[in-house]
Amino acid sequence: MNILDTLHAVAHAYKGGCESLAPRIGMSAAVLRSKVNPNTETHQATLMNAVQITEMADDDRVLEAWARDRGYALVKMPNVEACSDAAIVELMGEAWSTHGQVGQEICKTLEDGRVDTKEVDGVEKKIFKHAQVLFSIASRLRGMAE
């Protein structure tokens, strides 16, 4: 999903939709709906609008979509107080799970002997998720360092 489609989804997924979100970011619901509609050319969301929507909705999908489009995996920095051996073990379990999901997606992609771009997108998505988990482990360990 591209950034504009993601911004549209985040705004409409907000509890109460654009009608509820718009006044919280200082605009009318009609203007917000127009700004987040990727098919509207008369109103376009600014970077500041995207930041406000992301913050108010507490939804990082726009940030993740932008990172993915740019070839990056987004990693949330851990809360240093929450770093513990148990948290690392939990993340290791998640890493094994996401590693398996990468393998499953690759097998699914290759099973018919053809590879299309939609299948590659699926593999890439699983790889990015796995990378996020691995980087989270490194971040947590860094947070535990004395």
Secondary structure, 3 states (H helix, E strand, C coil): CCHHHHHHHHHHHCCCHHHHHHHHCCCCHHHHHHHHCCCCCCCCCCHHHHHHHHHHHCCCHHHHHHHHHCCCCCCCCCCHHHCCHHHHHHHHHHHHHHHHHHHHHHHHHHCCCCCCHHHHHHHHHHHHHHHHHHHHHHHHHHHHCC
